Amino acid sequence: MANIKIKTNKGAKKRFKVTGSGKITHFKANKSHILTTKNRKRKRRLRRNSVILSADTLNIKKLLPYER
């Protein structure tokens, strides 16, 4: 039987990025609108990327089979 390619989940590809060491990063939520009620420090922290929890990395890597 021929090898079957796995399709990359396009929604996950837009949201997650795999680093060189294999960790998965993502942008933080709550930074798109209603920013006037959030203080400056909170908005500054939301700018940064953060690493996905180790419990979720296996599921994300299944959605991104060729992004390693």
N, C-alpha and C positions, 0 to 999 in steps of 0.2 A: 504494500500500500504506500502511496506517495506521502511525503511529509506535508502536513497541512500548516500553513502559516496562521498565526494568531493575529487577529486585528487589534490594533492599539485603540484604546478608548480615548476618543478625541477630547471629551470633556476633562478627563484626567490629565491628558497631555498639556492642556492649556493652564491647568491649575497647579501642577506639581513639576518639580525639576529634580533630577538625580544629580548629586554632586560627584566629584571624582572619587571620593572614598565610598560611595554607594549609599550615602544617606539621602533622604528625600526631604526637600524643603517646600514650603508653601507660603503664600501671602496670608496675612492675618485678616480676619473678617472685621466688619463694622467701621470701615474707612471710606465708604462710598457716599453717604449722604447724612443729613442731620448732624453736621460737624460743629454747629454753633453751640450745642449743649455739651460737647465733650471738651475737656480742658486740654491745654497745649501739650502737657506731658503725656497724656493718654494718646493723642494723635501722633506724637513723635514715636512712641513705642509701637504703634500699629503700622508704621512705615516699614519696619524691619521684617525680613523673612524669619521663619522659625522652622525648626526641624520637626518632622512628624514623629509621634510617639512610636516606640519600637513595636508595640502591639499592632499598629496599623500598617507597618511597612510592608508586610507580606502581601496584604490585600492590594495595596497600591502598586506594588511591583508586578502583580498579576495583570493589572490593567495596562501597565507599560512594559510589555515583554521585551522590546528592543531598545529601551532607553538606558541600558546598563553600561 
